[in-house]
Amino acid sequence: MIPFLDQSYVPGIGFYIAALVVAGIGAWSDWRTGEIPNWPAFAAILLAPIAHIIASKAAGFETSKALVEGGISICGALLCALIPMLLYSKDAIGGGDVKLFAALGALCDPRAGVELQMYSFFVAALIAPARLAYDGKLFRTLQNSLLLMVNPFLPQSKKRTVAVEMMSWLRLGPAILIGVAITAMENWRR
């Protein structure tokens, strides 16, 4: 049997509570300062595989299966960092968001990590237009977005640049917290 497809071990409620705490710290800090601190993300990335090993051993699994669960936690961190790293390389999100997603992938299983990431981006897509409209930047941001999409296809003489100060940023931390909460509620019901 392929270990990643074995559904006999499911992270317990404690892992979702830890994910909510880590995401909550990240959301609060991001909301207040615009930065997500390193310490909760790095602590989760380092401690989650060990916690998964201990939890699976406590659930009665053999040592080899427990070690696989620790490896799955590491894979969850790597998998949940892939898309955010791509977005970070395009300067679309910050490095703190990438670390937070990796930490949440380590705490939750890879499936739940990808699920919470999907919910987080969906919530951000809902919040962004409302926030931009509230700030009076919605139409300017739409214009800049259209320009950024069309620019690569224009001849060199017609290309225009968008000044950095004209770009809009959305703090993703609160959306990540909401994504974790939705995923946790769905998985608690199962």
FILOSE-144082 format. One record per residue (C-alpha): y, z negated, x. Coordinates in steps of 0.05 Angstrom, whole numbers, plus 5000, padded with zeros to 4 digits. Layout:
N
YZX;...
REM end
This chain:
190
500050005000;507050155024;510749495034;517349745006;514049934941;510349274933;513748904877;509748264884;515547904918;522347924883;528247544913;529446914873;535546684837;537846324901;538946994936;543247244879;547246594879;548246674954;550347394943;555447164891;558146644938;558847134996;561947664950;566447134920;569146924988;570247655005;573647804939;578247194943;580347345014;581148085000;585447944939;589847444976;590447745046;587748455042;582148295091;574948065083;573047545135;567247675182;563946995180;560747025111;558147725121;555447605190;552346945169;548847295110;546447865154;543547385205;540646865157;538047305100;531847575136;529946875156;531046615085;526747185057;521147005105;521546275086;521846435011;515946905013;511846405053;513745865002;511346344947;504546344981;504647005018;501147115085;505347105148;504847855157;507447975086;512947465098;515047835161;515148485122;519848165072;524447965130;524248685153;525848935083;531948485084;534248825149;532849505117;536949295057;542849145103;542149815138;541250205073;547149875040;551550025100;550150775100;554951025046;560350515063;559950725137;561051445116;566951245073;569650815130;569151405178;573551795130;578451205126;576851115052;574850385055;575849825105;570949535155;570448875117;567749245057;562349565100;560248885128;560348575059;555849115030;551049035089;550848285078;549348375004;543948875020;540748365066;540947825013;538448244956;532648724961;534649444979;534049674906;538649134881;543349254940;544149984923;544849794849;550449304863;553849814907;553650324850;556549814801;561949624852;564250334861;564050454785;568349834773;573150054827;573650744794;575550394729;580449904760;583950404806;587550824753;589750204715;592349884778;595950514800;599050604732;601449884733;604549984802;607750644780;603751044831;598551394787;601652094785;603652094858;596651884877;593552424834;598152934866;596252694936;588852704918;589353424893;593053614957;587653285000;582153664962;585554344965;588354305036;581954485073;581555145034;588755355045;590955815101;594155445160;601255665140;600455355070;597354685089;601454055077;600253365103;600352725063;604252175098;600351535108;605651135071;604451575010;597151385007;594850834959;589750304976;585549894928;582549234950;575149334938;573048594945;573948404872;570249034849;564548854895;564248154865;563848444795;558348924818;554348344847;555247954782;552848534739;546748634784;545147894786;545447854709;540948454702;535848194751;535847484722;533847784655;527748134685;
REM end
